[in-house]
Amino acid sequence: MASFTLPNTHHNKSFCQLCGSAMPSVQAAGLLVVPAGSLDTDISISPTAHIFLSSRAAWDDKLGSAPQFERLPE
């Protein structure tokens, strides 16, 4: 595992050195960030908020109507 911290910020990213997958990391004292894509079990909690809406991408509100695929489309 390797980690990168953007200088003069609190942004930190941990990743696998072989494949680049995001890995869990401690972002601040007592705060463990676990990338959802790294989980292999069901998640029993649901989102409680959608934050930073004023800076979201213009297409963000259209995600609900975007096609969905169980796997990579052919």
C-alpha positions in Angstrom: 0.0 0.0 0.0 1.1 3.5 -0.7 -0.2 6.9 0.4 -0.2 10.4 -1.1 -0.9 13.6 0.7 -1.5 16.8 -1.4 0.9 19.4 0.1 -0.7 22.1 2.2 -4.1 20.3 2.3 -5.8 17.6 4.3 -6.4 15.5 1.2 -4.9 12.0 1.5 -5.2 9.0 -0.7 -4.1 5.5 0.0 -3.9 3.0 -2.9 -2.6 -0.5 -3.9 0.8 -0.1 -5.5 0.1 -3.1 -7.8 -3.3 -2.2 -9.2 -4.1 1.3 -8.0 -7.3 0.4 -6.1 -8.3 2.7 -3.4 -7.5 1.4 0.1 -8.8 2.4 3.6 -6.9 5.2 5.2 -7.0 7.4 8.3 -7.9 10.9 7.2 -7.9 12.6 10.7 -7.6 11.4 14.3 -10.4 8.9 14.8 -11.7 9.0 11.2 -11.1 5.9 9.1 -12.2 6.3 5.4 -13.1 3.0 3.7 -13.8 3.3 -0.1 -17.1 1.7 -0.8 -15.6 -0.1 -3.9 -13.2 -2.0 -1.6 -16.1 -3.7 0.4 -17.1 -7.2 -0.5 -20.1 -7.5 1.8 -23.6 -5.9 1.9 -23.7 -2.3 3.3 -26.3 -2.0 6.0 -26.4 1.8 6.1 -27.9 4.3 3.7 -26.6 7.8 2.8 -27.9 10.5 5.2 -27.0 13.6 3.2 -25.9 14.8 -0.3 -23.4 17.5 0.4 -21.6 20.2 -1.7 -24.6 20.6 -4.1 -23.6 24.1 -5.0 -20.4 22.8 -6.7 -21.8 19.6 -8.2 -21.4 18.8 -11.9 -24.2 19.9 -14.2 -25.1 16.2 -15.0 -25.3 15.1 -11.4 -29.1 15.4 -11.2 -29.5 13.2 -14.3 -27.7 10.1 -12.8 -31.1 8.6 -11.7 -32.2 8.3 -15.3 -28.9 7.0 -16.7 -28.8 3.4 -18.0 -27.8 0.9 -15.3 -25.7 -2.2 -16.0 -25.0 -5.3 -13.8 -21.5 -5.5 -15.4 -19.4 -3.8 -18.0 -21.6 -3.2 -21.1 -20.5 -4.8 -24.3 
